[in-house]
Amino acid sequence: MPDISLAQSELQFTYARSSGAGGQNVNKVSSKAVLRWNPAGSTSIPFQVKERFLAKFGNKLTTEGDLIITSDRHRDQGRNVADCIEKLKEMIASVWFAPKKRKATKPTFGSKQRRLKSKKINAEKKQNRRGSFD
């Protein structure tokens, strides 16, 4: 996995009250972290990675072009912030390397022979099913 470092100035965090477990604490503490990041305006990642990111995750962007990631997995704000950053890094890592180009290959001589042999066997099988009605 590549070492991805994002500038803190590119990441905008807001906090909200979390849902789920936590008892009365849920009603008092804003532990849910919401990360907002604009991939098109980012200077932390290379241009090619940015293009692949936008192609793969373009449907997750807002109309302003921001990616929004939320986390309320943990009961404290700091771990939810770290979880948001980790999710973003995993998304970037998935497009960091360009996919390998597929090399066009031809079927081998043996595979052609096996295919023709199985076709011949199936043809004979169906031919034998026909009864002679003479």
QUISUL-V466127 format. One record per pair of residues at least 6 apart in sequence whose ideal C-beta (glycine too) atoms are under 7 Angstrom apart, sorted by the first residue. I is the first residue (numbers start at 1). J is the second residue. D is the distance in whole Angstrom. If there is no record, write none. Layout:
I_J_D, I_J_D
This chain:
1_93_5, 2_93_6, 2_96_5, 4_89_5, 4_92_5, 4_93_6, 5_44_7, 6_44_5, 7_43_7, 7_44_5, 10_37_6, 10_42_5, 10_44_6, 11_35_6, 11_37_6, 12_36_4, 13_33_6, 13_34_7, 13_35_6, 13_81_6, 14_34_5, 15_30_4, 15_32_6, 15_33_6, 15_34_7, 15_77_6, 16_30_6, 16_32_5, 16_34_6, 17_26_7, 17_30_5, 17_32_7, 18_26_6, 18_31_5, 18_32_4, 18_72_4, 19_72_6, 20_72_6, 22_75_5, 31_72_7, 31_75_6, 31_76_6, 31_77_5, 31_80_6, 32_70_6, 32_72_4, 32_80_6, 33_70_7, 33_71_5, 33_77_6, 33_80_4, 33_81_5, 33_84_5, 34_68_7, 34_70_5, 35_69_4, 35_84_4, 35_88_6, 36_66_5, 36_68_6, 37_66_7, 37_67_5, 37_88_6, 38_65_6, 38_66_5, 39_50_6, 39_53_5, 39_54_6, 39_67_6, 40_54_7, 40_65_5, 42_50_7, 45_92_6, 48_98_7, 49_92_7, 49_95_6, 49_96_6, 52_95_4, 53_92_6, 53_95_5, 56_95_5, 57_67_7, 57_91_6, 60_67_6, 61_67_6, 62_68_7, 69_84_5, 69_87_5, 69_88_6, 71_80_4, 71_83_4, 71_84_5, 71_87_7, 72_80_6, 73_80_7, 73_83_6, 74_80_5, 74_83_7
